[in-house]
């Protein structure tokens, strides 16, 4: 089986995890802060807070930005459900902004139009969660201008985009957003098994996320509180157990050292796909600026839904684990129960109907790509 994604683990990664297992610290030790600093340095961010998953990071980011009952959060429908669920965890209303059919990212012109209508009706969002689909950054400068104009906060869901760049700078530096979230799930470029990081420039936001990830508890005594002794702790907020373990952080640190290598390999594979795929087999290719995307996914658009189904089944029959990203979030039964109906975001639905995700990971070989392309090209549709 050729998987659509898989981790690339070497002996250095294994040794890093074993080294932690030989210490007395499995949680809340020195490795997590080192991992946080390494991610912040790579992304040129002021602060990075590591948590148990990217979903946890999104949840805490919403809470840190004061999302709660009565809040409105907008996001893309072309994403995993966590990009919307994080707002629902806080009791907020969720809405969706349709996408650009070329990139799969949130459409800035459609966002601008939706904001203008919402402004007239007094229903502007409090937070916008922008998703960098497949590893390509959204047009964040334009998003930031709209955020300033209409007064909403911005979270970048960069779960696909560690290593990506925007305007020559690393995604995650938060130049155009309040918080950026990364994922370290097993299929991401840098894998911790599970894990997430929230990057930001505001020290107060960073401290709030840190407090929320560990039950809202601090051991720093407040000036207005008498301490019974050095053993005391105080719960300041209703927080969560969203801590990252030392083993996850050790694996992430080791993997992060190879991120440039992982990126280079994915760019080579993307170039090979693009060169070999026949325009008769697929309608369009994923073609962001090669050096700017993290290439988490390689997505092609098929001629129609029936052709997509045919290609998918042919690949699976040949032990090639193609996939599809994404079913529009609001098609899910939970969101349909909230009142969303098919047709709400036509560009996202059109994208989903013909999108096919081909295998993309650093363990993929050139021969693997040739085999995949041969199967697709042999099923050409004139």
Residue pairs with C-beta under 8 A, 6 or more apart in sequence:
1 319
1 320
1 321
2 319
2 320
2 321
2 359
2 364
2 368
2 371
2 372
3 321
3 359
3 361
4 321
4 322
4 323
4 357
4 358
4 359
4 360
4 361
5 187
5 297
5 359
5 360
5 361
6 186
6 187
6 361
6 363
7 186
7 187
7 191
8 191
8 255
8 258
8 262
8 361
8 362
8 363
9 191
9 251
10 258
12 254
12 257
13 251
13 254
13 255
15 254
16 250
16 251
16 253
16 254
17 247
17 250
17 251
17 254
19 250
20 26
20 29
20 31
20 246
20 247
20 250
21 247
23 29
23 246
25 31
25 246
26 245
26 246
26 247
27 243
27 245
27 246
28 243
28 246
29 246
31 246
31 249
31 250
31 253
32 50
32 243
32 244
32 245
32 246
32 249
34 249
34 253
35 50
35 244
35 249
35 250
35 252
35 253
35 256
36 48
36 49
36 50
36 197
37 48
38 253
38 256
39 45
39 48
39 50
39 172
39 182
39 197
39 199
39 252
39 256
40 46
40 47
40 48
40 199
42 170
42 172
42 256
42 259
43 162
43 170
43 171
43 172
43 173
43 180
43 199
44 169
44 170
44 172
44 173
45 172
45 173
45 174
45 180
45 199
45 200
45 201
46 174
46 200
46 201
46 202
46 203
46 206
47 199
47 200
47 201
47 202
47 203
47 205
47 206
48 197
48 198
48 199
49 57
49 60
49 197
49 198
49 199
49 200
49 206
49 209
49 210
49 213
50 195
50 196
50 197
50 244
50 249
50 252
51 57
51 60
51 195
51 196
51 197
51 198
51 209
51 213
51 242
51 243
51 244
52 194
52 195
52 196
52 213
52 241
52 242
52 243
52 244
53 183
53 185
53 194
53 195
53 196
53 242
54 82
54 157
54 159
54 181
54 182
54 183
54 184
54 185
54 195
54 196
55 82
55 85
55 86
55 196
56 196
56 213
56 240
56 242
57 181
57 182
57 196
57 197
57 198
57 209
58 82
58 83
58 86
58 129
58 155
58 157
58 181
58 196
59 86
59 89
59 90
59 240
59 242
60 198
60 209
60 212
60 213
60 240
60 242
61 86
61 155
61 179
61 181
61 198
61 209
62 73
62 86
62 87
62 89
62 90
62 92
62 127
62 155
63 90
63 208
63 212
64 179
64 198
64 205
64 208
64 209
64 212
65 126
65 127
65 153
65 155
65 178
65 179
65 205
66 126
67 73
67 87
67 90
67 92
67 126
67 127
68 90
68 91
68 92
69 90
69 91
69 92
70 91
70 92
71 87
71 90
71 91
71 92
71 93
71 126
71 127
72 92
72 93
72 94
72 95
72 123
72 124
72 125
72 126
72 127
73 84
73 87
73 92
73 93
73 94
73 95
73 125
73 126
73 127
73 128
73 129
74 94
74 95
74 96
74 97
74 111
74 114
74 125
74 127
74 128
74 129
75 83
75 84
75 87
75 94
75 96
75 97
75 106
75 128
75 129
75 130
75 131
75 157
75 329
76 83
76 96
76 97
76 99
76 105
76 106
76 129
76 130
76 131
76 133
76 348
77 96
77 97
77 98
77 99
77 326
77 328
77 329
77 330
77 344
77 345
77 348
78 99
78 104
78 105
78 131
78 133
78 325
78 326
78 328
78 348
78 351
78 352
79 131
79 133
79 157
79 326
79 329
80 159
80 326
81 329
81 332
83 129
83 131
83 157
83 329
84 94
84 96
84 129
84 329
84 335
86 129
87 93
87 94
87 127
87 129
88 94
92 126
92 127
94 335
94 338
95 125
96 328
96 329
96 330
96 340
96 344
96 345
96 348
97 106
97 107
97 110
97 111
97 114
97 128
97 345
98 106
98 107
98 110
98 345
98 346
98 347
98 348
99 105
99 106
99 107
99 133
99 345
99 347
99 348
99 351
100 106
100 107
100 108
100 347
101 347
101 350
101 351
102 284
103 133
103 136
103 138
103 288
104 133
104 134
104 136
104 299
104 351
104 355
105 130
105 131
105 132
105 133
105 136
105 137
105 138
105 139
106 130
106 131
106 138
106 143
107 347
108 138
108 139
108 142
108 143
108 146
110 347
111 128
111 143
111 146
112 146
115 124
115 125
115 146
115 149
115 150
118 124
118 125
119 150
124 150
124 151
124 152
125 152
126 152
126 153
127 152
127 153
127 154
127 155
128 143
128 147
128 152
128 153
128 154
128 155
129 155
129 156
129 157
130 138
130 140
130 143
130 154
130 155
130 156
130 157
130 177
131 138
131 157
131 159
131 160
132 138
132 156
132 157
132 158
132 159
132 160
132 161
132 164
132 171
133 160
133 297
133 325
134 160
134 286
134 288
134 293
134 295
134 296
134 297
134 298
134 299
134 325
135 160
135 161
135 163
135 164
135 288
135 293
135 294
135 295
135 296
135 297
136 161
136 164
136 288
136 292
136 293
136 294
137 158
137 161
137 164
137 165
137 166
137 171
137 292
137 293
138 156
140 154
140 156
140 166
140 175
140 176
140 177
141 167
141 176
143 154
143 176
143 177
144 154
144 175
144 176
144 177
147 153
147 154
153 178
154 176
154 177
154 178
154 179
155 177
155 178
155 179
155 180
155 181
156 171
156 172
156 174
156 177
156 179
156 180
156 181
157 181
158 164
158 171
158 172
158 180
158 181
158 182
159 181
159 182
159 183
159 185
159 188
159 196
160 183
160 188
160 294
160 296
160 297
161 171
161 172
161 182
161 293
161 294
161 296
162 171
162 172
162 182
162 183
162 188
162 189
162 190
162 259
162 294
163 170
163 171
163 189
163 259
163 260
163 262
163 263
163 294
164 170
164 171
164 292
164 293
164 294
165 171
165 291
165 292
166 176
166 292
169 175
171 180
171 294
172 180
172 182
172 199
173 180
173 199
173 201
174 180
174 199
174 200
174 201
178 200
178 202
178 205
179 198
179 199
179 200
179 205
179 209
180 198
180 199
180 200
181 196
181 197
181 198
181 199
182 196
182 197
182 199
183 195
183 196
184 190
184 191
184 192
184 193
184 194
184 195
184 196
184 197
184 248
184 252
185 191
185 192
185 193
185 194
185 195
186 193
186 194
187 361
188 296
189 259
189 262
189 263
189 266
189 294
189 296
190 252
190 255
190 256
190 259
190 262
191 251
191 252
191 255
192 244
192 248
192 249
192 251
192 252
192 255
193 248
193 251
194 248
195 244
195 248
195 249
195 252
196 244
198 206
198 209
200 206
200 209
208 237
211 217
211 218
211 236
211 237
211 239
212 237
212 239
212 240
212 242
213 239
213 240
213 242
213 243
214 239
214 241
214 242
214 243
215 235
215 239
215 240
215 241
216 235
216 236
216 237
216 238
216 239
217 233
217 234
217 235
217 236
217 239
218 233
218 234
218 236
219 232
219 233
219 234
220 234
221 227
221 232
221 234
222 234
225 234
261 362
262 362
263 294
263 295
265 362
266 294
266 295
266 360
266 361
266 362
267 290
267 291
267 295
269 295
269 298
269 360
269 364
269 369
270 286
270 290
270 293
270 295
270 298
270 360
271 290
272 366
272 369
273 285
273 298
273 358
273 369
273 372
273 373
274 285
274 287
276 369
276 370
276 373
276 377
277 285
277 300
277 373
277 376
277 377
278 376
278 377
278 380
280 377
280 380
280 381
280 382
281 311
281 376
281 377
281 379
281 380
281 381
282 300
282 301
282 302
282 303
282 311
282 356
282 376
283 300
283 301
283 302
283 303
283 354
284 300
284 301
285 300
285 301
286 297
286 298
286 299
286 300
295 360
296 360
297 325
297 357
297 360
298 357
298 358
298 359
298 360
299 325
299 355
299 356
299 357
299 358
300 355
300 356
300 358
300 376
301 351
301 354
301 355
301 356
302 308
302 311
302 354
302 355
302 356
303 354
303 381
304 353
304 354
305 353
305 354
307 354
307 379
307 381
308 324
308 353
308 354
308 355
308 356
310 379
311 322
311 356
311 375
311 376
311 379
312 322
312 324
312 356
314 375
314 376
314 379
315 321
315 322
315 372
315 375
315 376
316 322
318 371
318 375
320 359
320 371
320 372
320 375
321 359
322 356
322 357
322 358
322 359
323 357
324 352
324 355
324 356
324 357
325 355
325 357
326 352
327 352
328 344
328 345
328 348
328 349
328 352
329 335
330 336
330 340
330 344
330 345
331 340
331 342
342 349
343 349
358 372
359 368
359 372
